Structures are given as C-alpha cells and as structure tokens.
C-alpha cells in the first residue's frame, strides 16, 4: 500500500450500516421506560433539560424524537449515556468486519472520521465483537486519532479534510481515505487525499459511478 496513513469512515465501511439502525437505536428505545424512572442523577439532570410542557409525558416525547430522527442535543447525550452502559455491561458489541479488524490491527497509522461523536467512536472501537469468540476486542490501542463533525466539520466538505491533515501533521498524498459515500470521497479528493470506495454487504447500491476505485476486501490493501 503506497499510502502510509489510513483515514476510515465507520458505517458502511468498517461495520454494517444496519448496526446503528437495527441495533443501537432499538437498544436505546428499549431502555427509555426504565430511563425515565431510573432516578439516576446524571439522567435526571438531562431529563429536566427537555421542554417544560413535555415533562409529564417524557417517555412518549423521547420516543417521538427518536422516531422522527430529530437531532436533539439532550437526546444525543441520553443516547450516549445508554449506549456507554450497554457497551460496558457487554449488552452491545460492535460488529466490525473481520478484514477491517485485521486492517486496523496491522499496525499502520489508522485514524477514524465519522459523523458519530468521538466519544461514540471510542466506545465502538473499545467494544468490538470478536468474530471468533463471544469476547470483546479493544481496538483503541491501534487507532491514532478520531475526528467527527465537531472537531473537523462536515464530511462532504474539502475543508474538513484539510483540517484533519493539519491535525495529523500529514501531506494529503500520504493519506488514504476509505468510505462508502461518494460525496465524502469527492470532498477528500478535492483536498488531495487518496480514496477508495468501500462496497460492503448491506450497503445501498452505488448511486453514481464517478469512477472511484472500489474495495470489497481490505485484506488486499
Ligand atoms: Mg459511511
């Protein structure tokens, strides 16, 4: 591989898109009833930040926010709290692809760039399902750094990738960005990075063929 540094997207690239929609979101929704009656101080403090007129029907209100995919900052914090507990108690493990685990462990310089928060990214890579056992793997020691929308900006803007290069202290030509999203690859290549389009099971068909080189298996990298 000519690029010394890897910058990896998460959903649709190192783990199935379905993990978020079919595992993380239902896990949170299932915990909402016990959450609103938990009496846990950290949770109580968050709940009081929801609008005053919703305090009588918090459970319904929270589930409605989830259903409508509303980007509510309090909801995000609550979800982060619930998922952290789920990961720590072994109820959730991240289904990172076997060849992605191997790629990350191979010892190159690996960075992550995802729209999920850095905190959520660290939880995910700290609690990966071992494909060969029911144990969990901690991939965090193999990851040099994490970037999200707050640290670096939108994934579809070239400026975000320039910011990331600056933070890495790297030249664009040394970095390979892998993502399943062509708009993200457009932005990364505008910033001069090398790119590969991830085509993995469960991904939506590629919308347009912009000629990006495709990768289906990371063991060849
Ligand atoms: Mg993706």
Boltz pocket constraint, residues with backbone or C-beta under 6 A from the ligand:
constraints:
  - pocket:
      binder: B
      contacts: [[A, 9], [A, 10], [A, 11], [A, 12], [A, 13], [A, 179], [A, 180], [A, 181]]
      max_distance: 6.0
